[in-house]
Amino acid sequence: MSNSMRDAYERVSRVEAAREATGTGFDVVQLWPELFTGMSERSRDGIRQAVAANWHEGWTPDRAAVTDLVACAKGEISREEMLERTLRRATEANQ
């Protein structure tokens, strides 16, 4: 199996495990635990719930978006910076 196929398989496996863990959608804390280092359980749960709610509305979270949410929650970037990054990714995806 090639490295790219292995990476894709591992990602799908992690996504499926994260879905099964919550029964409601993505558990981004389980999917990308390294992003949540140093955060309180309350903060992790807040992001988990926000992502799950948006997943139910049709959004598929990706690592970049979750990284920005975590950075904003940690105070590393402002809410405005997070929104600018989100808009930039959406614009790039639609080009």
C-alpha positions in Angstrom: 0.0 0.0 0.0 1.4 3.4 -0.9 2.0 6.1 1.7 -0.8 8.3 0.3 -3.3 5.4 0.4 -2.2 4.4 3.9 -2.6 8.1 5.1 -6.1 8.2 3.5 -7.1 4.9 5.1 -5.8 6.0 8.6 -7.7 9.3 8.3 -10.9 7.5 7.3 -10.4 5.1 10.3 -9.9 8.0 12.7 -13.0 9.8 11.4 -15.1 6.7 11.7 -13.8 6.1 15.3 -14.6 9.8 16.1 -18.1 9.4 14.8 -18.8 6.2 16.7 -17.5 7.8 19.9 -20.2 10.4 19.9 -22.9 8.8 17.9 -23.7 12.3 16.7 -21.0 13.3 14.3 -17.4 14.2 14.6 -15.6 14.2 17.9 -12.7 16.5 16.9 -11.0 16.0 20.2 -10.6 12.3 19.5 -9.8 13.0 15.8 -7.1 15.5 16.5 -6.2 15.3 20.2 -2.8 17.0 19.7 -4.7 20.3 18.9 -6.3 20.3 22.4 -3.2 20.0 24.5 -3.4 22.3 27.5 -7.1 23.0 27.2 -9.6 22.4 30.0 -12.2 19.7 29.5 -14.8 22.4 29.5 -13.1 24.2 26.6 -12.6 21.0 24.7 -16.2 20.1 25.2 -17.3 23.5 23.9 -15.5 23.1 20.7 -16.6 19.5 20.4 -20.3 20.6 20.8 -19.9 23.5 18.4 -18.4 21.3 15.7 -21.0 18.6 16.2 -23.8 21.1 15.9 -22.4 22.5 12.7 -21.7 19.0 11.3 -25.4 18.3 11.7 -26.1 21.4 9.6 -23.9 19.9 6.8 -20.5 21.3 7.5 -17.6 18.8 7.4 -14.9 19.9 9.7 -11.3 19.9 8.6 -8.1 20.2 10.5 -7.4 23.8 9.5 -10.8 25.0 10.7 -10.5 23.1 14.0 -7.0 24.4 14.5 -8.3 28.0 14.1 -11.2 27.3 16.5 -8.7 26.0 19.1 -6.3 28.9 18.6 -9.2 31.3 19.1 -10.3 29.5 22.2 -6.8 29.6 23.6 -6.5 33.3 22.8 -3.7 32.8 20.3 -5.7 34.5 17.5 -8.7 36.9 17.6 -12.2 36.0 16.5 -11.7 38.3 13.6 -8.6 36.5 12.5 -10.3 33.2 12.8 -13.2 34.5 10.6 -10.7 36.0 8.1 -9.0 32.6 7.8 -12.3 30.8 7.3 -13.3 33.2 4.6 -10.0 32.9 2.9 -10.2 29.1 2.8 -13.8 29.2 1.5 -12.8 31.6 -1.2 -9.8 29.5 -2.2 -12.0 26.3 -2.3 -14.5 28.0 -4.6 -11.9 29.2 -7.2 
